[in-house]
């Protein structure tokens, strides 16, 4: 197959031939139809991703059609349309057995995070050398070979170039609101960073019934989209102090604040947007080893800072829920797609992401 592969951070990514081995037990081969291009892919290119194992096939937000199934696959068949999930629980560890698959730490899930099968190998090769699919997916490619738990069946009539977004950006953003923060109706919310994931935090806040939703970004061009996806107020962080602006809208600070950039200092500043007793959720992914400079005195007022991995999503639960919400007109997927590009134009997608000019680029195969 052809795939977008990174061998060296300085040389960047290239479209290359990669061999796909046969699927093993509980694995399926999916012919990729579409893949979103996410900031997490960009983090790999910049050498700041905690999950990078080079050489690596980029992409983790895909959808396609099952082409082959390995032994012991019970829930999927050739021809099924699927969304490729960011994570998939192992079903066997203590957390999974306790009914808490979000915190799965079984070998199958942990190895997949670093692009390996549960046995520590991969099913992708170049000249006999192992190639790692990003978080066990590697969707910027013509095919992906994944564990059955990472391929969620959807209805055949759902457009795959929209459904792919549920693999990461939509589940992460909406999940941060519904699964992690559990924002109640009537709450006030601030969202710092209105890119692809941030827009989904905004529409998650709207879904939750929040009545004051503030979209904040240093790129003013993103603010009209923020309004489309649920912001009742917007703040241009390049033109005004966001803390002062937020407190002019909500005296004392918001109930919930979400940082969706991945900058440690910005996480600390977002934390300070909350009222006493408020909650801040770090949705963005800071560089490995970074420290968040929280003023300890702010914790005396019982503020909470929460982490977020993929919106605490359980693929088999949350991806079908997103599809139902889209069918009902309760969430907007169409508006997230700024451009559709062929696989050989993947560099244009990364350039647009660097410039901050798109919500999502979708690679269509």
C-alpha positions in Angstrom: 0.0 0.0 0.0 0.9 3.7 -0.1 1.2 5.4 3.3 2.4 8.6 4.8 5.6 7.6 6.8 7.9 9.5 9.1 11.5 8.1 9.5 13.2 11.2 10.7 11.9 14.4 12.3 14.2 16.6 10.2 13.2 15.0 6.9 9.5 15.0 7.7 6.9 12.7 6.2 6.8 11.2 2.7 4.3 9.0 0.7 5.9 5.6 0.5 5.2 2.0 -0.2 4.6 -0.2 2.9 3.9 -3.9 3.0 0.9 -5.1 4.9 1.1 -8.6 6.6 -1.8 -10.9 7.1 -4.1 -10.1 10.0 -3.6 -12.2 13.2 -6.1 -13.2 15.9 -8.6 -10.5 16.6 -7.3 -8.2 13.8 -9.0 -6.8 10.7 -7.6 -5.1 7.6 -9.6 -2.0 6.6 -9.5 -0.3 3.2 -9.3 3.3 4.3 -11.8 5.7 2.7 -11.1 8.9 4.6 -8.8 10.2 7.3 -8.9 13.5 9.2 -5.6 15.3 9.8 -5.2 16.1 13.4 -2.8 18.3 15.5 -1.6 15.1 17.1 -0.2 14.0 13.7 1.5 17.4 13.6 3.0 16.7 17.1 4.7 13.6 15.7 6.2 15.6 12.8 7.5 18.1 15.3 9.0 15.5 17.6 6.8 16.4 20.5 4.5 13.4 20.6 4.7 10.9 23.5 3.4 8.1 21.3 5.9 8.4 18.4 7.8 5.2 17.5 9.7 5.7 14.3 9.3 4.8 11.5 5.6 5.6 11.8 2.6 5.7 9.6 0.7 8.9 10.5 -3.0 9.2 10.9 -5.4 8.0 13.6 -8.8 9.5 12.6 -10.0 7.2 9.9 -13.0 5.3 8.5 -13.3 2.7 5.8 -14.5 -0.8 4.8 -13.3 -4.1 6.3 -11.4 -6.0 3.6 -10.0 -9.0 5.5 -10.6 -10.5 9.0 -8.2 -12.5 11.1 -9.0 -15.5 13.3 -11.3 -15.1 16.2 -12.9 -11.9 14.9 -16.6 -12.2 15.8 -18.2 -8.8 15.5 -17.1 -7.7 12.1 -17.3 -9.1 8.5 -15.8 -8.3 5.2 -17.7 -5.3 3.7 -18.6 -3.7 7.0 -18.2 0.1 7.2 -16.2 1.1 10.3 -14.8 4.0 12.1 -11.2 3.5 13.3 -11.1 4.3 17.0 -8.3 6.2 18.8 -8.2 3.5 21.5 -9.8 0.2 22.1 -10.0 -1.6 25.5 -8.4 -5.0 25.9 -11.4 -6.5 27.7 -9.2 -8.5 30.0 -7.3 -6.3 32.4 -8.5 -5.4 36.0 -10.1 -2.1 34.9 -12.0 -3.8 32.0 -13.2 -6.6 34.2 -14.4 -4.0 36.7 -16.5 -2.3 34.0 -14.1 0.6 33.6 -12.7 0.2 30.1 -11.7 3.9 29.9 -8.8 3.2 32.2 -7.8 0.0 30.5 -4.1 -0.8 31.0 -3.9 -4.1 29.3 -1.0 -5.0 27.0 -3.2 -4.9 23.9 -4.2 -1.2 24.5 -0.9 0.0 25.9 1.1 -1.5 23.0 -1.3 -0.1 20.5 -0.6 3.4 21.8 2.9 3.0 20.6 2.0 1.4 17.3 2.5 -2.2 18.2 0.3 -5.3 18.5 -0.1 -6.9 21.9 2.9 -9.2 21.2 5.2 -6.1 20.6 5.4 -6.6 16.8 3.7 -4.7 14.0 1.9 -5.9 10.8 3.6 -3.3 8.6 7.0 -3.6 7.0 9.4 -1.7 4.7 12.2 -3.9 3.4 11.8 -6.2 6.3 11.9 -3.4 8.9 9.0 -2.9 11.2 6.8 0.2 10.7 4.5 1.5 13.4 1.0 2.6 12.8 0.2 5.7 14.9 -1.7 4.6 18.0 -2.3 1.3 16.4 -4.2 2.9 13.5 -2.1 4.6 10.9 -5.0 5.9 8.8 -3.0 8.2 6.4 -2.6 5.1 4.2 -4.5 3.0 1.8 -5.1 0.3 4.4 -5.0 0.0 8.2 -4.7 -3.2 10.2 -6.2 -2.8 13.6 -7.5 -4.8 16.6 -11.2 -5.5 16.3 -11.8 -3.3 19.4 -10.5 -0.3 17.4 -12.9 -0.8 14.4 -16.5 0.2 15.2 -19.2 -0.8 12.8 -21.5 2.0 11.5 -24.4 2.1 9.1 -23.4 1.8 5.4 -25.2 5.0 4.4 -23.2 7.3 6.7 -20.6 9.2 4.6 -17.2 7.9 5.5 -15.5 11.3 5.0 -17.7 12.6 7.9 -17.7 9.5 10.0 -13.9 9.4 10.2 -14.0 12.5 12.4 -15.6 10.4 15.1 -12.3 8.5 15.4 -10.6 11.3 17.4 -11.6 14.9 17.2 -15.3 14.6 17.8 -15.1 11.9 20.4 -12.3 13.8 22.2 -14.1 17.2 22.2 -17.6 16.0 23.0 -16.2 13.4 25.5 -14.2 16.0 27.4 -17.5 17.8 28.1 -19.9 14.9 28.6 -17.6 12.1 30.0 -14.9 14.0 31.9 -16.3 17.3 33.1 -19.9 16.2 33.1 -21.1 19.7 32.4 -24.7 20.2 33.7 -27.4 22.3 32.1 -27.2 26.0 32.8 -23.4 26.0 33.4 -20.9 28.6 32.1 -18.1 27.3 29.9 -14.9 28.8 28.4 -13.0 26.9 25.6 -9.5 28.1 24.9 -8.5 27.0 21.4 -11.1 26.8 18.7 -9.5 24.4 16.2 -10.9 21.0 15.2 -11.1 19.6 18.7 -12.0 22.9 20.3 -15.0 23.2 18.0 -16.3 19.9 19.3 -15.8 21.0 22.9 -18.0 23.9 22.0 -20.7 21.7 20.5 -20.4 19.4 23.4 -21.1 22.3 25.8 -24.1 23.2 23.7 -25.3 19.6 23.9 -24.9 19.6 27.6 -27.3 22.6 28.0 -24.6 25.1 29.0 -26.1 28.6 28.7 -22.9 30.7 28.5 -20.3 29.3 26.2 -17.2 31.5 25.5 -14.9 30.6 22.5 -11.4 31.9 22.9 -8.6 31.9 20.3 -5.7 34.1 19.3 -6.6 33.6 15.6 -9.7 35.8 15.0 -10.5 34.0 11.8 -11.6 31.0 13.9 -14.1 32.9 16.0 -17.0 32.8 13.4 -16.7 29.0 13.4 -16.8 29.0 17.2 -20.1 30.8 17.0 -21.4 28.3 14.5 -20.5 25.4 16.8 -22.1 26.8 19.9 -20.2 29.8 21.4 -22.6 32.5 22.8 -19.6 34.8 23.2 -16.1 35.0 21.6 -12.8 36.5 22.7 -9.9 37.4 20.5 -7.0 36.5 22.8 -4.5 38.3 20.6 -6.4 41.6 21.0 -7.5 41.5 24.6 -6.6 39.9 28.0 -8.7 36.7 28.0 -9.0 36.6 31.8 -10.5 40.1 31.9 -12.7 39.4 29.0 -14.1 36.3 30.5 -14.8 38.0 33.8 -16.7 40.7 32.1 -19.0 38.0 30.7 -19.2 35.8 33.8 -18.4 37.6 37.1 -16.0 35.6 39.2 -15.1 33.1 36.4 -16.7 30.2 34.6 -17.9 26.9 36.0 -15.9 24.9 33.5 -12.8 25.8 31.3 -11.2 23.7 28.6 -7.7 24.1 27.3 -7.5 22.6 23.8 -4.0 23.7 22.6 -1.5 21.7 24.7 0.6 24.6 26.0 1.6 24.3 29.7 1.4 28.0 30.4 -2.0 28.3 28.6 -3.3 25.4 30.8 -2.4 27.4 33.8 -4.0 30.5 32.4 -7.2 28.5 31.5 -7.3 27.1 35.0 -7.4 30.7 36.3 -10.5 31.4 34.2 -12.6 29.2 36.6 -14.5 30.4 39.6 -13.9 29.0 43.1 -15.0 25.4 43.0 -14.7 25.4 39.2 -13.2 22.8 36.9 -10.5 23.0 34.2 -10.0 20.2 31.7 -6.7 19.9 29.9 -7.7 18.5 26.5 -4.6 19.6 24.6 -1.5 17.4 24.8 1.6 19.3 26.3 5.1 18.2 25.2 6.5 15.2 27.1 8.1 16.2 30.4 6.5 19.6 30.6 5.3 21.1 33.9 2.1 23.1 34.3 2.8 26.2 36.5 -0.3 26.3 38.7 -0.4 28.8 41.5 -1.0 26.5 44.6 -3.1 29.2 46.2 -5.7 28.7 43.5 -6.3 25.2 44.7 -7.4 26.4 48.2 -10.7 27.4 46.6 -11.3 23.8 45.6 -10.7 24.2 41.9 -10.1 21.0 40.0 -7.7 20.4 37.1 -8.5 17.2 35.1 -6.7 15.4 32.4 -8.2 14.0 29.2 -7.3 11.1 27.0 -9.5 10.9 23.9 -12.4 12.3 25.8 -12.6 9.2 28.0 -14.4 7.5 25.2 -15.4 3.9 24.9 -15.4 3.4 21.2 -18.3 0.9 21.1 -20.4 3.3 23.1 -19.4 6.7 22.0 -18.9 6.4 18.2 -22.4 5.0 17.6 -23.7 7.8 19.9 -22.0 10.4 17.8 -23.6 8.9 14.7 -27.0 9.0 16.2 -26.5 12.6 17.3 -25.5 13.5 13.7 -28.5 11.8 12.2 -30.8 13.7 14.6 -29.2 17.0 13.6 -27.9 17.6 17.2 -24.2 17.9 16.2 -22.6 19.3 13.1 -20.0 17.1 11.3 -20.3 18.7 7.8 -19.1 22.1 9.1 -15.9 20.6 10.5 -14.6 19.7 7.0 -12.8 22.7 5.6 -11.2 20.8 2.6 -11.0 17.3 1.1 -7.7 16.3 -0.4 -6.2 13.2 -2.1 -3.5 11.2 -0.2 -0.7 12.6 -2.3 -1.7 16.2 -1.1 -1.2 15.4 2.6 1.5 18.1 2.9 -1.1 20.7 1.9 -3.2 19.4 4.8 -0.3 19.8 7.3 0.5 23.3 5.9 -3.1 24.4 6.5 -3.0 22.9 10.0 0.2 24.8 10.8 -1.3 28.1 9.6 -4.5 27.5 11.5 -6.7 28.1 8.5 -8.9 25.0 8.7 -11.1 23.2 11.2 -10.2 19.8 9.6 -8.7 18.7 6.4 -9.9 15.2 5.4 -7.8 13.0 3.1 -10.2 11.1 0.8 -8.9 7.9 -0.8 
